[in-house]
Amino acid sequence: MKKVVSNMGIFLLILSIPACLALSGVQSHRYSKLTKEVTSLEKKQSELIEKNKRLISDIGVLSSSARIEKIAIEELGMEKASSKDIVRIEVKKPK
């Protein structure tokens, strides 16, 4: 009986070695796959940051007062109002 249990223990030990190697291979594959995914996401993040910087720069250029004034005068036919043309209206809040 002891010999059967001993043989069974040795048999299980022998079977566990290839199982451990197989699990190690699976973990290695998963690690490699996740590393590639992280690298891809970091690259995409870097591209998005650069795009965001360009868009912020474009906002600064497009919202400049000189550009807006030029469009107002040249394209929309507007002109600066003189101080006598400005009418101030005071609105009182109802109580």
C-alpha positions as CSV (number, residue, x, y, z in Angstrom):
1,M,0.0,0.0,0.0
2,K,2.8,2.4,0.9
3,K,4.6,1.6,-2.3
4,V,1.4,2.4,-4.3
5,V,1.1,5.8,-2.6
6,S,4.8,6.4,-3.1
7,N,4.5,5.5,-6.8
8,M,1.4,7.7,-7.1
9,G,3.3,10.6,-5.6
10,I,6.2,10.2,-8.0
11,F,3.8,9.9,-10.9
12,L,2.0,13.1,-9.9
13,L,5.4,14.9,-9.5
14,I,6.5,13.7,-13.0
15,L,3.2,15.0,-14.5
16,S,3.4,18.3,-12.7
17,I,6.7,19.3,-14.3
18,P,5.3,19.4,-17.9
19,A,2.2,21.1,-16.6
20,C,4.3,23.8,-15.0
21,L,6.3,24.3,-18.2
22,A,3.1,24.6,-20.2
23,L,1.7,27.2,-17.8
24,S,5.0,29.1,-18.0
25,G,4.7,29.2,-21.8
26,V,1.1,30.4,-21.6
27,Q,2.1,33.2,-19.1
28,S,5.1,34.1,-21.3
29,H,2.7,34.4,-24.3
30,R,0.3,36.6,-22.3
31,Y,3.1,38.8,-21.1
32,S,4.4,39.3,-24.6
33,K,0.9,40.1,-25.9
34,L,0.2,42.6,-23.1
35,T,3.6,44.3,-23.7
36,K,2.8,44.8,-27.3
37,E,-0.6,46.2,-26.3
38,V,0.9,48.6,-23.8
39,T,3.5,49.8,-26.4
40,S,0.7,50.4,-28.9
41,L,-1.4,52.3,-26.4
42,E,1.6,54.5,-25.4
43,K,2.3,55.3,-29.0
44,K,-1.4,56.2,-29.5
45,Q,-1.3,58.4,-26.4
46,S,1.8,60.2,-27.6
47,E,0.1,60.9,-31.0
48,L,-3.0,62.2,-29.3
49,I,-1.0,64.5,-27.0
50,E,0.8,65.9,-30.1
51,K,-2.6,66.4,-31.9
52,N,-3.9,68.1,-28.8
53,K,-1.0,70.5,-28.8
54,R,-1.5,71.4,-32.4
55,L,-5.2,72.0,-31.8
56,I,-4.5,74.2,-28.8
57,S,-2.1,76.2,-31.0
58,D,-4.7,76.5,-33.7
59,I,-7.2,77.8,-31.2
60,G,-4.8,80.5,-30.2
61,V,-4.2,81.5,-33.8
62,L,-7.9,81.4,-34.8
63,S,-9.1,83.4,-31.7
64,S,-6.6,86.2,-32.0
65,S,-8.2,89.6,-31.9
66,A,-6.3,90.8,-34.9
67,R,-7.6,87.9,-37.1
68,I,-11.2,88.5,-35.8
69,E,-11.0,92.2,-36.5
70,K,-9.6,91.6,-40.1
71,I,-12.5,89.2,-40.9
72,A,-15.0,91.6,-39.4
73,I,-13.8,94.5,-41.5
74,E,-12.8,92.7,-44.8
75,E,-15.3,89.9,-45.1
76,L,-18.3,91.1,-43.1
77,G,-18.1,94.8,-43.9
78,M,-18.1,95.8,-40.2
79,E,-16.4,98.8,-38.8
80,K,-15.4,99.9,-35.4
81,A,-18.0,101.9,-33.6
82,S,-17.1,105.4,-32.3
83,S,-17.9,106.2,-28.7
84,K,-20.8,108.5,-29.8
85,D,-22.4,105.4,-31.6
86,I,-22.3,103.3,-28.5
87,V,-25.6,103.2,-26.5
88,R,-25.4,101.9,-23.0
89,I,-28.5,100.3,-21.5
90,E,-28.9,99.5,-17.9
91,V,-31.1,96.6,-17.0
92,K,-32.4,96.5,-13.4
93,K,-33.2,93.2,-11.9
94,P,-36.8,92.8,-10.8
95,K,-37.3,92.5,-7.1
